[in-house]
Amino acid sequence: MEERKGRRLLLFPLPLQGHINPMLELANILHLKGFSITIIHTHFNSLNPSTYPHFTFHSIPDGLSESEAATKDLVLLLSLLNAKCIEPFRECLVRLLSDASEEPVACLISDVIHFFTESVADSLKIPRIVLRTGGASSFAVFAAFSLLREKGYLPLQESRLEEPVIEFPPIKVKDLPLINRCITEEYSKLVSGLSNGAKASCGVIFNTFEDLEEHALARINQELPNIPVFPIGPFHKFYPTSSSSDLFSIDHSCISWLDTQAPKSVVYVSFGSIAAMKEAEFSEIAWGLANSNQPFLWVVRPGLVQASEPFPSGFLETLNGRGHIVKWAPQKEVLAHPAIGAFWTHNGWNSTLESVCEGVPMICMPCFTDQMVNARFASDGWKVGLQLENGMERGEIERTIRKLVVEKEGEEIRERALKLKEKANLCFKQGGSSYQSLDGLVKHILSLESVVFQSQSH
Ligand code: UDP
């Protein structure tokens, strides 16, 4: 723990699992660097302060009705949060900034998707840094949506899906970060909010590292010439912690089950906290796993599939202990376990990065938005995975698993994954790119404070 800086940071995560985890990891890193931490969070998916006794928590009403909070429409949910949180957030900031009993506030660090925070922070003259919890490559693509429109890639045309997007190798047209390949007005608004919000910020933090996303980071630096960019990932490696910010309760039984399995044999299957699928797709996954003859650990989260009895009849009986199924796993611990041989993932950014950090090759099955970009980089950019290009079909699933985990054909992929792991594990050590970038971030935050002090003392 470094000397206390006598400054407080206000952190405001987006209330979704894949955004909460990195924001709290960032909070731990900055706390270690000597800052005091205040977390502002919504009632929706609210956090449990008792798991982080070293932080202060403030909960704000988000104004979501019961049905709005239960929506499966992600774009609607994000738009509602951006519209309804403005006033409660402003009131909370005013209270926090005027509290003389606390250390002075150096800046706000907001999830970049909470773009409404820009005008609130501006009106209160508090500097605002944004955290992009997704990758830099997908961010660069989002930031170029108008260029992609000009060049005719967007809106997407079915006849061009397999064409490369030459401005963004190795992305293909079908990988452009959309939902169901459509681009609605609401979605466009979110994308421009995200990109403009970053452009208007005092700095952008990425949970990535130079060696992984060098080209995208260079491009972002060009696009945002006056905004400092801090790639300081992988966050969870800086500060391994047992504190949990999980919205689901973790089933640790899988670790003792993994202890009984052969090294590098198990396929870990998880599609994150949001993705959902049809019963028929789920059934293909189940039979693909069963027929592969490899042991597997499968996270079947409530809501992953809409069916009263999700497993196809006869499936569970065929397993004979070869499969272990849980509702939510301690994923980072799982991926670091020596029994894991592959990760079948939806390529949410956190899952992708966590897999890279442990040298686990991936079976890529993206569902929507940035996941398609992440998956293409994993399979065709870093070449540490295989993508299920033709949807979910049990024969292809079985062949892909065997190729990646046991067959000679997958050997180069497995080796590349281990090499990438080495790079991931160097960047946050002394002298590494993320280590240096973090030092830069701390200095930058301390240089911002004079602006706030002026405004607070008036
Ligand atoms: N996760 C977990 N246990 C699980 C499944 C996921 O702890 O059983 C964590 C995972 O480690 C990651 C986050 O949930 O940090 C999911 O984030 P990601 O960006 O991969 O996907 P999202 O949920 O946002 O689609």
Boltz pocket constraint, residues with backbone or C-beta under 6 A from the ligand:
constraints:
  - pocket:
      binder: B
      contacts: [[A, 17], [A, 18], [A, 19], [A, 21], [A, 246], [A, 270], [A, 271], [A, 272], [A, 273], [A, 274], [A, 275], [A, 299], [A, 327], [A, 328], [A, 329], [A, 330], [A, 331], [A, 332], [A, 347], [A, 348], [A, 349], [A, 350], [A, 351], [A, 352], [A, 354]]
      max_distance: 6.0
